[in-house]
Amino acid sequence: MATTEAQKRATQRYRERNREKTKIQSAYSSAKTYINKYTKNEAQLDELQELIKKRREELQEQVGDNSSTD
C-alpha cells in the first residue's frame, strides 16, 4: 500500500516538531541494529557491555547527587 501525500506531510511535520525525540529513536534503533546484525565476535560485544556498564555507573552517580539535594 502506497503512502499518501497527506501522510508523508504529516510524518515530515512530526519529525520537524519532535527533532530530539526522533534523533533518540534513531540512535536507539541504530544501536540495536548494530548489535544484532554487525557484531562479529565476543570482543565487540564485550566492548559495548563495558560502555554500558560505565554509563550505568554515571547514571547512578547522577541519581545519588540528585537525592542528596532533597
N, C-alpha and C positions, 0 to 999 in steps of 0.2 A: 504494500500500500504506500503510495507516494505521500510525502509530507506537503500539506497545503502551504501556500504563500503566507496565509494568516498565521499558521503555526510557526513557520520559520521566523516571522517578525516577532511573535510573542517570545520565542526562545531567545532571540537576539536581545530583546528588551530586558528579559530576566537576567541574562548574562551581564548586561551593562549595569543594571541596578544592583547586582549582587556579585561584584567582581571578586571580593575577598572570599566569599563562600565558594564560588566557582573555582577559584585558584586552589583552595584547600581540598575540594573534592577531586580535582585533577591530580594533585600531588599524592593524595591517598591512593587513588586508582593506579597511578604510575608505580608506587611502591609495591602494591600487591602484584601487579603485572611483572615487575622485575623479579620479585621473589619466586613467583610461580612459574615463570617462563624462561628466565635468563640466567639464574644462578646455576652454575655448572658443577660446583663442588662444595664440600662442607666448610672450607676455609672462607668462602664468600658469605655463607650463612652465619658463620661464627663472627665475622666482622660486623655484620648487620646486628647480630644479637648483642654485641658489645656496645654498639652505638645506642641501641635501645636501652640497655642497662644504664648507661651514663645519663641518658635523657630522663629515665625514671628517677634517678637519684637527684637530678636538678629539680624535677617537679616536686619531689618530696621535700627538698630544702625550701622551695617556694611556699609550700603548704605550711611548713613549720614556721617560716618567717611571718606569714600572714596571721597565724593563730596566736602568736606571741604579742601582737598589737591589739588584741581584743580586750 
